[in-house]
């Protein structure tokens, strides 16, 4: 799974087992 998160106004793509974690962070925003 690939998730795009914003870090310091910079789009970052995270792929791997941590994708679910970052996806949860996106939902918190």
PQR file with spaces between the fields and no chain letter, atoms N, CA, C, O and H, PARSE charges and radii, in Angstrom:
ATOM       1  N    UNK     1       0.850   -1.205    0.000 -0.4000 1.5000
ATOM       2  CA   UNK     1       0.000    0.000    0.000 -0.0000 2.0000
ATOM       3  C    UNK     1       0.873    1.238    0.000  0.5500 1.7000
ATOM       4  O    UNK     1       1.927    1.270    0.635 -0.5500 1.4000
ATOM       5  N    UNK     2       0.428    2.250   -0.713 -0.4000 1.5000
ATOM       6  CA   UNK     2       1.193    3.496   -0.778 -0.0000 2.0000
ATOM       7  C    UNK     2       0.341    4.624   -0.235  0.5500 1.7000
ATOM       8  O    UNK     2      -0.787    4.833   -0.683 -0.5500 1.4000
ATOM       9  H    UNK     2      -0.428    2.224   -1.228  0.4000 1.0000
ATOM      10  N    UNK     3       0.878    5.348    0.726 -0.4000 1.5000
ATOM      11  CA   UNK     3       0.137    6.440    1.350 -0.0000 2.0000
ATOM      12  C    UNK     3       0.917    7.727    1.192  0.5500 1.7000
ATOM      13  O    UNK     3       2.139    7.741    1.343 -0.5500 1.4000
ATOM      14  H    UNK     3       1.794    5.178    1.090  0.4000 1.0000
ATOM      15  N    UNK     4       0.220    8.806    0.888 -0.4000 1.5000
ATOM      16  CA   UNK     4       0.875   10.098    0.743 -0.0000 2.0000
ATOM      17  C    UNK     4       0.565   10.955    1.956  0.5500 1.7000
ATOM      18  O    UNK     4      -0.598   11.230    2.253 -0.5500 1.4000
ATOM      19  H    UNK     4      -0.773    8.794    0.765  0.4000 1.0000
ATOM      20  N    UNK     5       1.615   11.378    2.659 -0.4000 1.5000
ATOM      21  CA   UNK     5       1.428   12.219    3.836 -0.0000 2.0000
ATOM      22  C    UNK     5       2.145   13.546    3.641  0.5500 1.7000
ATOM      23  O    UNK     5       3.087   13.650    2.855 -0.5500 1.4000
ATOM      24  H    UNK     5       2.560   11.155    2.418  0.4000 1.0000
ATOM      25  N    UNK     6       1.684   14.560    4.368 -0.4000 1.5000
ATOM      26  CA   UNK     6       2.320   15.870    4.251 -0.0000 2.0000
ATOM      27  C    UNK     6       3.243   16.103    5.442  0.5500 1.7000
ATOM      28  O    UNK     6       2.802   16.147    6.591 -0.5500 1.4000
ATOM      29  H    UNK     6       0.919   14.476    5.006  0.4000 1.0000
ATOM      30  N    UNK     7       4.527   16.251    5.147 -0.4000 1.5000
ATOM      31  CA   UNK     7       5.506   16.522    6.195 -0.0000 2.0000
ATOM      32  C    UNK     7       6.213   17.820    5.860  0.5500 1.7000
ATOM      33  O    UNK     7       6.938   17.904    4.868 -0.5500 1.4000
ATOM      34  H    UNK     7       4.886   16.216    4.214  0.4000 1.0000
ATOM      35  N    UNK     8       6.003   18.823    6.680 -0.4000 1.5000
ATOM      36  CA   UNK     8       6.587   20.139    6.426 -0.0000 2.0000
ATOM      37  C    UNK     8       6.169   20.625    5.046  0.5500 1.7000
ATOM      38  O    UNK     8       6.984   21.139    4.281 -0.5500 1.4000
ATOM      39  H    UNK     8       5.414   18.755    7.486  0.4000 1.0000
ATOM      40  N    UNK     9       4.879   20.453    4.736 -0.4000 1.5000
ATOM      41  CA   UNK     9       4.344   20.877    3.441 -0.0000 2.0000
ATOM      42  C    UNK     9       5.016   20.151    2.289  0.5500 1.7000
ATOM      43  O    UNK     9       5.038   20.652    1.165 -0.5500 1.4000
ATOM      44  H    UNK     9       4.217   20.035    5.357  0.4000 1.0000
ATOM      45  N    UNK    10       5.565   18.972    2.562 -0.4000 1.5000
ATOM      46  CA   UNK    10       6.209   18.197    1.507 -0.0000 2.0000
ATOM      47  C    UNK    10       5.541   16.835    1.409  0.5500 1.7000
ATOM      48  O    UNK    10       5.538   16.071    2.375 -0.5500 1.4000
ATOM      49  H    UNK    10       5.547   18.566    3.475  0.4000 1.0000
ATOM      50  N    UNK    11       4.973   16.527    0.240 -0.4000 1.5000
ATOM      51  CA   UNK    11       4.329   15.226    0.050 -0.0000 2.0000
ATOM      52  C    UNK    11       5.344   14.091    0.173  0.5500 1.7000
ATOM      53  O    UNK    11       6.393   14.113   -0.471 -0.5500 1.4000
ATOM      54  H    UNK    11       4.976   17.147   -0.544  0.4000 1.0000
ATOM      55  N    UNK    12       5.029   13.117    0.989 -0.4000 1.5000
ATOM      56  CA   UNK    12       5.931   11.980    1.170 -0.0000 2.0000
ATOM      57  C    UNK    12       5.153   10.697    0.945  0.5500 1.7000
ATOM      58  O    UNK    12       4.066   10.507    1.492 -0.5500 1.4000
ATOM      59  H    UNK    12       4.177   13.098    1.512  0.4000 1.0000
ATOM      60  N    UNK    13       5.723    9.820    0.133 -0.4000 1.5000
ATOM      61  CA   UNK    13       5.052    8.543   -0.132 -0.0000 2.0000
ATOM      62  C    UNK    13       5.664    7.461    0.747  0.5500 1.7000
ATOM      63  O    UNK    13       6.876    7.248    0.745 -0.5500 1.4000
ATOM      64  H    UNK    13       6.605    9.974   -0.312  0.4000 1.0000
ATOM      65  N    UNK    14       4.812    6.789    1.489 -0.4000 1.5000
ATOM      66  CA   UNK    14       5.291    5.737    2.375 -0.0000 2.0000
ATOM      67  C    UNK    14       4.742    4.402    1.886  0.5500 1.7000
ATOM      68  O    UNK    14       3.530    4.232    1.754 -0.5500 1.4000
ATOM      69  H    UNK    14       3.827    6.962    1.490  0.4000 1.0000
ATOM      70  N    UNK    15       5.629    3.469    1.622 -0.4000 1.5000
ATOM      71  CA   UNK    15       5.190    2.153    1.174 -0.0000 2.0000
ATOM      72  C    UNK    15       5.812    1.093    2.063  0.5500 1.7000
ATOM      73  O    UNK    15       7.020    1.100    2.301 -0.5500 1.4000
ATOM      74  H    UNK    15       6.613    3.607    1.729  0.4000 1.0000
ATOM      75  N    UNK    16       4.993    0.190    2.549 -0.4000 1.5000
ATOM      76  CA   UNK    16       5.527   -0.860    3.406 -0.0000 2.0000
ATOM      77  C    UNK    16       4.573   -1.175    4.541  0.5500 1.7000
ATOM      78  O    UNK    16       3.414   -0.758    4.520 -0.5500 1.4000
ATOM      79  H    UNK    16       4.011    0.183    2.356  0.4000 1.0000
ATOM      80  N    UNK    17       5.058   -1.912    5.532 -0.4000 1.5000
ATOM      81  CA   UNK    17       4.222   -2.337    6.657 -0.0000 2.0000
ATOM      82  C    UNK    17       3.742   -1.156    7.493  0.5500 1.7000
ATOM      83  O    UNK    17       2.760   -1.273    8.227 -0.5500 1.4000
ATOM      84  H    UNK    17       5.998   -2.250    5.549  0.4000 1.0000
ATOM      85  N    UNK    18       4.428   -0.022    7.387 -0.4000 1.5000
ATOM      86  CA   UNK    18       4.046    1.146    8.172 -0.0000 2.0000
ATOM      87  C    UNK    18       2.973    1.966    7.466  0.5500 1.7000
ATOM      88  O    UNK    18       2.518    2.980    7.996 -0.5500 1.4000
ATOM      89  H    UNK    18       5.225    0.073    6.792  0.4000 1.0000
ATOM      90  N    UNK    19       2.568    1.537    6.282 -0.4000 1.5000
ATOM      91  CA   UNK    19       1.591    2.309    5.509 -0.0000 2.0000
ATOM      92  C    UNK    19       0.308    2.511    6.308  0.5500 1.7000
ATOM      93  O    UNK    19      -0.274    3.596    6.292 -0.5500 1.4000
ATOM      94  H    UNK    19       2.938    0.714    5.851  0.4000 1.0000
ATOM      95  N    UNK    20      -0.126    1.478    6.998 -0.4000 1.5000
ATOM      96  CA   UNK    20      -1.370    1.582    7.770 -0.0000 2.0000
ATOM      97  C    UNK    20      -1.231    2.626    8.864  0.5500 1.7000
ATOM      98  O    UNK    20      -2.186    3.337    9.177 -0.5500 1.4000
ATOM      99  H    UNK    20       0.346    0.596    7.011  0.4000 1.0000
ATOM     100  N    UNK    21      -0.048    2.720    9.443 -0.4000 1.5000
ATOM     101  CA   UNK    21       0.183    3.695   10.512 -0.0000 2.0000
ATOM     102  C    UNK    21       0.040    5.113    9.980  0.5500 1.7000
ATOM     103  O    UNK    21      -0.615    5.954   10.595 -0.5500 1.4000
ATOM     104  H    UNK    21       0.728    2.143    9.189  0.4000 1.0000
ATOM     105  N    UNK    22       0.657    5.370    8.833 -0.4000 1.5000
ATOM     106  CA   UNK    22       0.595    6.707    8.255 -0.0000 2.0000
ATOM     107  C    UNK    22      -0.808    7.011    7.749  0.5500 1.7000
ATOM     108  O    UNK    22      -1.248    8.160    7.767 -0.5500 1.4000
ATOM     109  H    UNK    22       1.189    4.686    8.333  0.4000 1.0000
ATOM     110  N    UNK    23      -1.497    5.985    7.302 -0.4000 1.5000
ATOM     111  CA   UNK    23      -2.872    6.180    6.854 -0.0000 2.0000
ATOM     112  C    UNK    23      -3.727    6.645    8.023  0.5500 1.7000
ATOM     113  O    UNK    23      -4.599    7.500    7.865 -0.5500 1.4000
ATOM     114  H    UNK    23      -1.139    5.051    7.288  0.4000 1.0000
ATOM     115  N    UNK    24      -3.474    6.082    9.187 -0.4000 1.5000
ATOM     116  CA   UNK    24      -4.206    6.483   10.390 -0.0000 2.0000
ATOM     117  C    UNK    24      -3.881    7.934   10.730  0.5500 1.7000
ATOM     118  O    UNK    24      -4.759    8.686   11.152 -0.5500 1.4000
ATOM     119  H    UNK    24      -2.766    5.387    9.316  0.4000 1.0000
ATOM     120  N    UNK    25      -2.627    8.327   10.549 -0.4000 1.5000
ATOM     121  CA   UNK    25      -2.236    9.713   10.826 -0.0000 2.0000
ATOM     122  C    UNK    25      -2.977   10.661    9.896  0.5500 1.7000
ATOM     123  O    UNK    25      -3.421   11.732   10.310 -0.5500 1.4000
ATOM     124  H    UNK    25      -1.913    7.716   10.206  0.4000 1.0000
ATOM     125  N    UNK    26      -3.106   10.259    8.634 -0.4000 1.5000
ATOM     126  CA   UNK    26      -3.823   11.094    7.672 -0.0000 2.0000
ATOM     127  C    UNK    26      -5.260   11.309    8.106  0.5500 1.7000
ATOM     128  O    UNK    26      -5.795   12.408    7.958 -0.5500 1.4000
ATOM     129  H    UNK    26      -2.745    9.389    8.298  0.4000 1.0000
ATOM     130  N    UNK    27      -5.887   10.281    8.634 -0.4000 1.5000
ATOM     131  CA   UNK    27      -7.281   10.383    9.060 -0.0000 2.0000
ATOM     132  C    UNK    27      -7.405   11.289   10.278  0.5500 1.7000
ATOM     133  O    UNK    27      -8.453   11.893   10.501 -0.5500 1.4000
ATOM     134  H    UNK    27      -5.453    9.388    8.754  0.4000 1.0000
ATOM     135  N    UNK    28      -6.336   11.384   11.065 -0.4000 1.5000
ATOM     136  CA   UNK    28      -6.373   12.235   12.257 -0.0000 2.0000
ATOM     137  C    UNK    28      -6.330   13.705   11.873  0.5500 1.7000
ATOM     138  O    UNK    28      -6.845   14.553   12.602 -0.5500 1.4000
ATOM     139  H    UNK    28      -5.484   10.894   10.883  0.4000 1.0000
ATOM     140  N    UNK    29      -5.717   14.014   10.728 -0.4000 1.5000
ATOM     141  CA   UNK    29      -5.607   15.416   10.307 -0.0000 2.0000
ATOM     142  C    UNK    29      -6.960   15.999    9.988  0.5500 1.7000
ATOM     143  O    UNK    29      -7.056   17.169    9.618 -0.5500 1.4000
ATOM     144  H    UNK    29      -5.300   13.325   10.136  0.4000 1.0000
